[in-house]
Amino acid sequence: MYYPLGLFFLTFITSTNNKMIMIILLLVLVFLIGFFTLNSYMDSFSVPLYNGLILFDIDGTLTTGTENEKVVQYYIDKGYAVGIATAGAIYSPKNLLGYDWMPRNLYDWMKANKFNTFNNVGSYILKGKYDPESYSKSMSLKPSSVFWPGWSKGMAMESTGKLYETTNIILFDNDPSYIDGVHKYNKNLRVICAGYPCGTDTLSMKSIPK
């Protein structure tokens, strides 16, 4: 009984037509596995759509802010990506929580997104990674009269905005020379004064444009 059955399957598998069917089925299977693997791979690099990007300076802005967490939460709730653009070389994702002024919601948001909105022009960190080449390339285009940290912040704003597919980018900063440098890099980038000496009000809910 079993011998004829085995002979039948052997004949089925070894026949020319059925070999072709097996090959086609195998190719379809390989294609499906490749398709779903590629989709999964691409999803790991995709960035959700946001209404814009909000970056915060540290020294003189977050360090003196009176409502840091409220301001950050306001933008998170409005569907914005949030991050940092600083020139203070001492700051890194590893030590931010060691400072009292650091809003936990800003840190947690950046951490959840692999710190790709953390920029430090003083230590060549761009979108969370050490990238001196991008800063050097940008600096080669800077006019000699422009204050370099502001120019570099402009580049960091624009680069991070491209990552999040938005041109609606706002930086909260306190230093007029930095603000001027950002605008010299790209006059369309928005900077809001938050702190002394560019203004008298520290970072607070009053800083949010109406």
C-alpha positions in Angstrom: 0.0 0.0 0.0 2.7 2.5 1.0 5.0 1.7 -1.9 2.6 2.8 -4.7 1.8 6.0 -2.7 5.5 6.8 -2.4 6.1 6.1 -6.0 3.2 8.5 -6.9 4.8 11.4 -4.9 8.2 10.7 -6.4 6.8 10.7 -9.9 4.9 13.9 -9.1 7.9 15.7 -7.8 10.3 14.6 -10.6 8.0 15.4 -13.4 9.0 18.4 -15.5 5.8 20.3 -15.1 5.8 19.9 -11.3 9.4 20.9 -11.1 8.4 24.2 -12.7 5.6 24.6 -10.2 7.9 24.0 -7.3 10.4 26.5 -8.7 7.7 29.1 -9.1 6.4 28.5 -5.6 9.9 28.8 -4.2 10.5 32.1 -6.1 7.2 33.5 -4.8 8.1 32.5 -1.3 11.6 34.1 -1.6 9.9 37.3 -2.9 7.4 37.5 -0.1 10.1 37.0 2.6 12.3 39.7 0.9 9.4 42.1 0.6 8.3 41.9 4.3 11.9 42.0 5.5 12.6 45.1 3.4 9.4 46.8 4.7 10.4 46.0 8.3 13.9 47.4 7.6 12.6 50.6 6.1 10.1 51.1 8.9 13.0 51.2 11.4 14.3 54.3 9.6 11.1 56.1 8.9 10.2 59.2 10.9 6.6 60.0 11.7 5.1 63.2 10.4 5.1 66.1 12.8 3.6 69.6 12.6 7.1 71.1 13.0 10.3 71.0 14.9 11.1 73.0 18.1 14.7 73.2 19.3 16.0 74.8 22.5 19.3 76.5 23.3 20.7 75.6 26.7 22.9 78.3 28.3 20.8 81.4 29.0 17.6 79.7 27.7 16.9 76.4 29.4 19.3 77.2 32.2 17.3 80.3 33.2 13.8 79.2 32.0 11.0 79.3 34.5 8.5 77.0 32.7 10.7 74.7 30.7 8.6 71.6 31.0 5.3 73.4 30.3 6.7 74.9 27.1 8.1 71.6 25.9 4.8 69.8 26.7 2.8 72.4 24.9 4.7 71.6 21.7 4.6 67.9 22.2 0.8 68.0 22.7 0.6 70.1 19.5 2.3 67.4 17.5 5.8 68.9 17.2 9.2 67.1 17.4 11.4 68.7 20.1 15.1 68.8 20.7 18.2 70.9 21.5 20.6 73.1 19.6 23.4 74.2 21.9 27.0 75.5 21.6 27.9 74.3 25.1 30.4 71.6 24.4 30.1 70.1 27.9 26.5 69.0 27.2 25.7 65.5 25.9 22.7 63.1 26.2 24.7 61.3 28.9 24.8 64.2 31.3 21.6 66.2 30.6 19.6 64.7 33.4 22.3 65.8 35.9 21.1 69.4 35.5 18.1 70.7 37.4 17.0 72.9 34.5 16.7 69.9 32.1 13.0 69.2 31.5 12.4 65.5 31.8 9.8 65.4 29.0 12.3 66.9 26.6 14.9 64.3 27.5 12.4 61.4 27.3 11.2 62.5 23.9 14.7 62.7 22.5 15.7 59.4 24.1 12.6 57.7 22.5 13.8 59.0 19.1 17.5 58.0 19.6 18.5 61.6 20.3 18.3 62.5 16.6 17.1 66.0 17.6 20.1 66.7 19.9 22.6 69.1 18.3 25.7 70.5 19.8 27.7 72.7 17.5 30.5 73.0 20.1 31.2 69.3 20.0 30.2 68.6 16.4 27.1 66.6 17.3 24.5 66.7 14.5 21.2 64.8 14.9 22.6 62.9 17.8 25.8 61.7 16.1 29.4 63.0 15.9 29.6 64.6 12.5 32.5 67.1 12.1 32.5 66.8 8.3 29.0 68.3 8.0 29.9 71.2 10.2 33.2 71.7 8.4 31.4 71.8 5.0 28.9 74.3 6.3 31.6 76.5 7.8 33.4 76.7 4.5 30.4 78.6 3.2 30.2 81.0 6.1 31.1 84.7 5.5 33.9 85.8 7.7 31.8 88.4 9.5 29.2 85.9 10.7 29.5 84.5 14.3 30.2 80.8 13.6 28.1 79.2 16.4 25.0 80.9 15.1 25.7 79.9 11.6 26.3 76.3 12.7 23.0 76.3 14.7 21.3 77.4 11.5 22.7 74.4 9.7 21.7 72.1 12.5 18.2 73.4 12.5 17.9 72.9 8.7 19.4 69.5 8.8 17.2 68.2 11.6 14.2 69.7 9.9 15.0 67.7 6.8 15.1 64.5 8.9 11.6 65.3 10.1 10.5 66.4 6.7 9.5 69.9 7.9 10.4 73.5 7.1 8.4 74.7 10.2 11.4 75.0 12.5 11.7 77.2 15.5 14.7 77.8 17.8 14.3 79.3 21.3 17.6 81.2 22.0 18.7 84.1 24.2 21.8 85.4 22.4 21.5 88.1 19.7 24.8 87.1 18.0 23.6 83.5 17.7 20.2 84.6 16.5 21.9 86.8 13.9 24.1 83.9 12.8 21.1 81.7 12.3 19.4 84.3 10.1 22.6 84.9 8.1 22.6 81.1 7.4 19.0 81.1 6.4 16.8 84.1 6.8 13.7 81.9 6.7 14.6 80.1 9.9 12.6 81.2 12.9 14.2 82.1 16.2 12.3 83.2 19.3 14.0 85.3 21.9 13.9 83.6 25.3 16.1 85.1 27.9 18.7 87.8 28.5 20.3 89.7 26.6 18.1 89.5 23.6 15.1 90.2 25.8 14.0 90.4 29.4 11.6 87.5 29.6 13.0 84.0 30.4 11.7 80.9 28.6 8.1 80.5 29.7 4.6 80.1 28.3 4.8 83.8 27.5 7.5 83.0 25.0 5.1 80.9 22.8 4.0 82.9 19.8 0.2 83.6 19.7 
